[in-house]
Amino acid sequence: MPQKPDSGLGIVVVIPCLREPAVLNTLRSLERCILPEMAVEVLVLINHSEVASEATQSFNQKTRTELDVWIGKNCKSKLSFFAIGPVELRKKWAGAGLARKKGMDEALLRFNAIGKNDGIIVSLDADTLVEPNYLVEIENHFRNNPKEVGATISFSHQTENLESKQLQGIELYEKYLGYYKRALDYAGYPFSMFTVGSAFAVTAQAYVKRGGMNRRQAGEDFYFLQNLVQIGRVGEILTTTVQPSARLSDRVPFGTGPILQKWLAGEEDLTSTYNFDAFSDLKAFFDRVADLYLIDESGYQKIISELPKSVAAFLTEDVFDEDLAELNANCASVGMFQKRFFQKFNAFRILKFLNFAHAGFYEKANLEEQCEKLDAETNH
């Protein structure tokens, strides 16, 4: 890589790449993009574990050679491509999180080299295609929303050439993701969002403030974004779409690939989901957040007795009164309390509640029917 980036650099797209046969398709889709006013760099971080098989190492080395040839012919003014690696990752941490972190850390160094702390670091995957307006719309969004610390990007999985069962699986999975996000909106959770690794962007400044990407071997995007919302507003770019692959995969413990693999093997039922009644229970609780400000023990117990049984049992089991006491000791106004409340009762705790509620109070139910229930509640 050159010593110093273009002084007009404003966007760095980071692509972790492990044993990726179609990464050139991703780069070609970026190369076809309408160019924004800012200069753009695309960093492909080829990586594998220090204990990766010879086949994987050889594949990655071949990928590097192919990328070098392609990049030599396709860099242009204001759009530069760089291949890094193959980088060996320590066995203990090797995975999607560490690879994404190394790439995003490198992007940060590029911005630091030109003193640009409002540069945009974009997360993309090596099996994902983008629309021609992708870069322009990212630039427009952050220009029009300068106070946002990040943004998610609309996505729609590739469906060409999928056999019927796999196609049905990805359609159900996307429907579930939409249902879950909308149900959180309905319940009153202020930070609902899609957390897809190939579909988000963050400002360099917020990336530093957030502490960088984590090293989780899967779900790193979920953890990163849910923590990012604690430091500022994360917007949503709906004017362009990324198209992740709907391929099968067993390289991470959860996510699209493993879920589809389990669906095809009959080990995962994508036609059922969290019961909408559990989200209704959550809404009954979230509707009363302001009532919890400076509440005493007897007042808290009274509210508990008035809440749906699933929520009351969860709050008791989860010893939420301890977090509540801490919130009340440190919030000088009801507005601050309401804001900080959802730092305690965050996306992780909501998921914990849903699993708790479905272990003792509800059974998972038909996805289509739960979507209809949600529609009926939100459209009346």
N, C-alpha and C positions, 0 to 999 in steps of 0.2 A: 504494500500500500504506500502511496506517496506520503511524504513527511507531513504536508499540511493540506487540509481540504480546501475546496473552493470557498472564498470569503462569503459567498452568497448562500452557502449550504443552509438549508432549513428543514429538510426531511431526511431521515435515515431509516430505511426499511431493513429490518433484521430477519434473516431466514435461517433457523437451525436446520441442519441437513445431515441425516444419518441414513445411509443405505437408501437413497432416494432415486428411483429410476427415472422420474419425470420432472426433475427440478428445472430442466431447461424449458419446459412448458410454462412453468411459473415465471421464469425470467423473460421469456418471449412476451407473455401477457403484460409484464411491466414495461418492456421495451416499446410496446405498442401504445402505451398511455399518452394522452395529451399531457404535455409538460407544463407544470405550474410555473409561477414566477420564480420561486425559490429553486436553488440547485438541489438535486436529489442524489443520494448514494444508496446503493443496495449492497448490503453485506451478507454473504452466504457463509455461515460458519459450519464447515464440514467437521463432524465430530464422531468419536466413538469411545467406548470405555477402554481403559488400559488393558483390560482382559478380553477385548473383543476377538472374535474368531478371525483367522487369517482371511476367510472369505469376505467378512465385513470390511476389514482393513484394505483389502485389495479393491473391493468395490468402491470404497471412499476415495482411494488414490486415483482410480480410473475416473471417478466423478470430478476430481480436482483437475485432472488433465483435460477433460472435456470442457469444463467451465473456463479454463484458461484460454482454450482455443476460441470458444464462443465469445468470451469477454473481449478478446483481442480484436474481434470484428464488429462488436456492437456497442461499445461505449460511445457516447456523443456528448456534445456540450450540454451541461446542466443535468446529465443523467449518467452516473458512473456506477459500474458494477465491480465488486471485489470478492474474490474467493479467499477464505482464510482456512488454513488447516490442510489436511486433517489434524485436528486437535485431539490429543488423548485426554480423556476425563478420568479423574480418580475413580476407581471402582466403587467406593462407598457412595459417591454422589452422582455418578454418571446417569444421565437421563434428560428428559425434556427441559426441566427447570434449569439445570446448570448450563445446558447448551444455550438456552434462551438468555440466561443471565450473562454469559460470556459475550454473546453477540451484542446485547443491549449495553453492557459496560463499555464495549469497544465503540459503540455509537456515541456514548457519552464522552469518551476521550476525544472523538472527532469534533464534537461541538466545543469542548473545553479548549481545544487547540486554536479555535477562532473566537473564543470568548462569547459564545452564543448560548445563554442559559434558557432561552425560550424556544430552542430547536425542538422538533417533534420526532420522537422515536416510535416507529411503527412496527408492530409485531405481525409477522406473516409466517406461513408454513410452506414447506417445500413441495407440497402436493396440492397447492391452492392457486386458483386463477383469479385475476382481478379484471374489472371492467375498465374500458379506456378512460373514464373520468375519475378513476380511483385517486390518483395523486392530487388532481385539481380540487376534488371535493374535500380531501383531508386538509389541504391548504386553506380553502375557503372556510371550513368549519372553525378552525382555530383562529383564523383572522377575525371572524365574526363573533367568536366567543372567547375573547382573550383571558377571561377569568377562569375558564375551565382547566382542570389539571390533566384531563384525559378524555377519551371518547371511545365508545364501542362502535363497531362498524357493522352494518346490516350484512347478513350472510344467507346463502342458500346453497345447499350441498349439490355437487355434481351428480346427475342422475343418468347420464347417457350410458348405454351398454350394460346397465345393471339387470340381473335376472329378477324375476317378479318378486320373489320373497325378500331379496335384499332391498329392492326399490320400496316395497311396502314397509320394511324396517326403517329406512331413513325417513320416509314420510311420517311414520308414527313418532319417530324420535324428534323430528322438528316440531311436530304438533305438541308433543309433551313439553319441549323447551318453551314454546310459546305459551302454553297453558300455565306452566309454573311461574313464569315471569308475570303474566297478567293476574294470576291469583295472588301473588305478593303485592301487586299494585292495589288490588281490591282490598286486601287485608289492611292496607295502610302503611306498608313498609316503604320508606322513602328512597331506598337505594336498590330497587330491583333492576337487574340488568342481565343481558346475555354475557356469559363468560366463555368465550371461544378464543383459543390461543392465537388463531390466525386473523382475528378480527378486532384489534384494539390499537389505540395509540396513546402515548403519554408524553407530556412535555419533559424536557431534560431536567428542568428544575424540580418538577414534582417527582421524577424518578429518583433523584438524589434524596429529596425530603422523605420519600416513602421508604428509603433504605435499599433501593434496587430490587431486582427480581430475586425470588427465593430459589433454593436448589431442589425443590421437591421433584420427585421423579415422575409425578403426574399431578394434574390439578393445579399446577403452578399459576396458571392464568386466573383461576377462580380465587385463589388466595391473594394474588397480587391485586386484582381489581377490587375485591371486597375490602382490602386494607387501604387502597387508593382513595375510595370514597370517604374515608375518615379524615382526609386532609383537604378535600375540596370537591367541587362538583365534577362529575364524570358525565359528559353529554352522550348523544347518540347520533351517529352519522347515518342517515336514512337515504341519502341521495346517490349512493353508490353501493355496490354489493360485492363481497368476496365470495368465492365459490370453493369451499373446502372439498376434499375428496370424501367419498362415502365408502372408501375401501375398508376391508377387514384388517384388523391388526391385533397382535398380542404383545406389542412391545411396551405398552403402558398398562397399569392395572385397571384404569377406567377411562371413559371418554367414548367418542363415537365408534372408533374401531373395535374395541373390546365388546361394547354393547351390541353392535351388529353381529359380531362373531357369536356371542351367546344367543342372540335371537335366532340365527340360522341353525344353531345346534339345539334349539328348543330349551335352552337354559334361562332365557329371559323373556318375560311376557311384556312386550311393549304396548299391548292393547289396554293394560291397566295402569293406574297411577294413584297418586295421593287423593284421598277422598276430599271433595270440595268442602264438606262440612268441617274439616279440620281447619281450613283457611277461614271459614266463617267464625269459628271459635277464636282464632287468632285476631280477627277483626274486632270481635267484642272486647278483647283485651287492649288492643292498640287504640281503640276509640276512647279508652279511659286513662291514657298515659298522663294527661294533665292532672287528673285526680290524685295521682301518686306523688305529686310534688309536696314535700314537707309533711307527708302523711305520718301519723303515729302508728304504733303496732296494732291497736284495736281497729283503727280505720283501715289498715292494710288487710287485716283478717276479714273485715266486713266486705271489702271489695272481692277478696278471694272467694268468699262464700257466694257472691253474686255472679261470678264468672262461670263459663261452661266448665264442666267437670274435667275435661281433658287438660285445659289450661291450668286450672286450680291445682290439679295433681302434679303437673309438670313444674310449676313454680315452687311447690313445696319440695318435690324431689330434687330439684336443681338448686335449692337454697338461694333463690333469687332475692330474698329479702336482704342478704348481705350486700349484693351489688346495689340494691335500691338505697340502702343506708349510705353507702359510699357516694352515690350520685347526689343524694340530698345534702350530704355534708360539703359537697364541692360545687354546687350550682347556685348562683346568686339570683337567678330568675327562672320563672317557669319556662321561658323560651329556651334558655340554655339547657335546662333540664330535659326538655322534649328533644332537643338536638342530640344531647349526649346519651339519652336513653337508648337510641338505636346504635350507639357504639357498643353498648352492653348486650342489647337484644338484637344482635346482628344476624347476617345470613347464616353463619355457622350454628348459632343458637336456634334459629328458626328450623333449620334442617334437623337438629337434635330433637326439637319439639315434635316435628312431623313424624319422625321415626318412633318417638315415645308414644304419640297419640295412636299410631297404627299398630303398636304392640299391644295396647290395652283397651282402646276405645273405638277404633274404626278399622275397617278392612279396606284395602285398596279396591278401587272401583273402576269401571269401564271408562277409558280415556274420553271417548266420544261423548258419553253421557255427562262426564264432569265438565267438559268444555261447554256443553249445552246449558248446564246449571250456572256456570260462570257467566255465560252470555246473557242468560235470563236475568241474573242479578245486576249486571252492569248496564244493561240496556233498558231497564224498566224506568 
